[in-house]
Amino acid sequence: MIELALGYTAAALSTASFAPQAVQVIRSGKTRDISLGMYLLTVTAFAAWLAFGILKREWPLVLSNGVCLALSGFILLMKLLPASARKKVAGSLGG
């Protein structure tokens, strides 16, 4: 039981850690200071952890890494978009 609680706590904290950056990108529309290399590695890692979690049927891993993949993937996409497109996306999301 303690392992399950620890797993869900870790999942919640991991997921929450990407939310402030995603919100900042939406609000400002800026990604200049975000490391492209770091987000390429992070997105790849979350995709691998998600696949691992699915294969092992470890739902805390699936849940947390699925959400983290979505958030970090969004940040990576915003980093890769031209400034005009990035501002449009941020504007459409309330930025």
Summary of the structure (lengths in Angstrom):
residues: 95
radius of gyration: 14.7
end to end distance: 41.1
largest distance: 49.2
contacts: 256
relative contact order: 0.18
helix: 84%
strand: 0%
